[in-house]
Amino acid sequence: MELKNKKWTHDHFYGVREEILKHWPTGADVNFEEAVKYHETIPARKHFAKRLVKAKKNGETLTQPRAGVALLDEHINLLNFLRTEGEADLLPTTIDSYTRQNQYENCANAIEESMKAGRSLLNGFPAVNHGVHGVRKLVESVDGPLQVRHGTPDARLLTEITLAGGFTSYEGGGISYNIPYAKSVSLEKTIYDWQYNDRLVGIYAEHGIEINREPFGPLTGTLVPPCISHAVAIIEGILAAEQGVKNITLGYGQCGNLFQDVAAIKALEQLAEEYLVKHGYSDCVLTTVFHQWMGGFPQDEAKAFAVISWGAAAAALAKATKVIVKTPHEALGIPTKEANAMGLRATKQLINMLADQPFPMTAEVDIEVEMIKAETRCILDKVFELGNGDFASGSVRAFEAGVLDVPFAPSQYSLNKILPARDNNGAVRLFDVGNLPFTQDIIDFHKAKIDARAKEEGRKASFQMVIDDIYAISKGRLVGRPN
Ligand SMILES: CCC[C@H]1O[C@@H](n2cnc3c(N)ncnc32)[C@H](O)[C@@H]1O
């Protein structure tokens, strides 16, 4: 396997495909030409890419939950409930953890057990086991654009089955579904396997079927600085575009300081456009997704609603194309459909109330935009250099060198040298820049911000700040002040 950011030829792709479709019996039902014809029957109102483009044009921020249960009819009921009671603009299908690890046998057992128990014993929808026919029943029974959301390093069979089944959007990426999701899965192999998924979307596009792709923005979802998630998002956008993907949503996980969060979305839009055009992908349509706080949540439901609403406000003021919504059960586990719908309605209320209030792009926000762009450029340009002009191989080398580094990542392929901490206003800065290829003025900026907080708190800047910030929001604050 030689990893390079080069569009796979049809021969290469179809050579790999034959083996993939044998990984589980339901793979035998995948027939590409038949699937293209099936997609042509899907009504336009269910096309994810079209709905995103319309939202971008109209300045809307669409709402989308996460949701997935083991059995098909229950999953259909759940999604229809979220569409009607939750007023969700876009719908997910969150895939279960066994499927994410390619453990389809375990899924089969869990489906059996769920039927006996009369409740879902999986934390998501086992789409590979339900197969093309099960997915098509889902697509035909739910009235809304549908997206596959998961965390699968090797998602090739899942992609084949869900796309043949009629999903019109697909989340994930070779870095964003390895580093935060796996401990010892080769990063090089995951990036290669995700070229397969993107090439399949590209081949659908060559047949006139537009499928939206969304790299997973938040990564570990815990104090991830904007420059880190932006660098990974833009790299995965470039890798997808090279394989022929034309409709891309790039994402960011809320950090909590409003100026930084609004600036992060603006910086992402500007930088993604710049890098995709610079590297020859000027025909890609770009949208953004804002993930409501991905870190620890308060158990108290009223406080959880406050966190959800703050994320809704930031998404609306940033004018992200869509927002991924949390629920008041976040600290407890898989939410009930009622709790999920309430998170959606609270979010919708905020978005509607803020729709008429343009956010003032103050000097402070502009500084934040420029800082995030400068930091992200340092990383992206170093990755490109390490790959001798190739972002795929460059990413592997960048993680080896700590030029790309994701805080609190389980993967052995991430050096985990960087340490984030909040500044005195709650913006996420770097307490330890690790081996990030920052210029001295950027390093000095972060140090000054952290030192200002230390001074205010009357304590030395230390790892304790990082720990305090990890727990802060679940304990009712933003900045982890000393007791
Ligand atoms: C990276 C995604 C993490 C988030 O994804 C939520 N999540 C996971 N699985 C389900 C599910 N089956 N239904 C509703 N939400 C779900 C978690 O709560 C967490 O917030």
The ligand as an SDF file (V2000), in Angstrom:
LIG
                    3D

 20 22  0  0  0  0  0  0  0  0999 V2000
  -18.6820   12.0130   18.7970 C   0  0  0  0  0  0  0  0  0  0  0  0
  -20.1110   11.8920   19.1750 C   0  0  0  0  0  0  0  0  0  0  0  0
  -20.3260   11.8460   20.6730 C   0  0  0  0  0  0  0  0  0  0  0  0
  -21.7550   12.2210   20.9710 C   0  0  0  0  0  0  0  0  0  0  0  0
  -22.6520   11.3580   20.3180 O   0  0  0  0  0  0  0  0  0  0  0  0
  -23.7340   11.1120   21.1940 C   0  0  0  0  0  0  0  0  0  0  0  0
  -24.3310    9.8380   20.8050 N   0  0  0  0  0  0  0  0  0  0  0  0
  -23.6490    8.6970   20.5740 C   0  0  0  0  0  0  0  0  0  0  0  0
  -24.5170    7.7170   20.2530 N   0  0  0  0  0  0  0  0  0  0  0  0
  -25.7550    8.2610   20.2890 C   0  0  0  0  0  0  0  0  0  0  0  0
  -27.0680    7.7710   20.0620 C   0  0  0  0  0  0  0  0  0  0  0  0
  -27.2690    6.4810   19.7180 N   0  0  0  0  0  0  0  0  0  0  0  0
  -28.1210    8.6050   20.1790 N   0  0  0  0  0  0  0  0  0  0  0  0
  -27.9060    9.9130   20.5190 C   0  0  0  0  0  0  0  0  0  0  0  0
  -26.6880   10.4460   20.7620 N   0  0  0  0  0  0  0  0  0  0  0  0
  -25.6380    9.6210   20.6480 C   0  0  0  0  0  0  0  0  0  0  0  0
  -23.1150   11.1190   22.5640 C   0  0  0  0  0  0  0  0  0  0  0  0
  -24.0520   11.4210   23.5310 O   0  0  0  0  0  0  0  0  0  0  0  0
  -22.0840   12.2020   22.4260 C   0  0  0  0  0  0  0  0  0  0  0  0
  -22.7170   13.4200   22.7250 O   0  0  0  0  0  0  0  0  0  0  0  0
  1  2  1  0
  2  3  1  0
  3  4  1  0
  4  5  1  0
  4 19  1  0
  5  6  1  0
  6  7  1  0
  6 17  1  0
  7  8  1  0
  7 16  1  0
  8  9  2  0
  9 10  1  0
 10 11  1  0
 10 16  2  0
 11 12  1  0
 11 13  2  0
 13 14  1  0
 14 15  2  0
 15 16  1  0
 17 18  1  0
 17 19  1  0
 19 20  1  0
M  END
$$$$
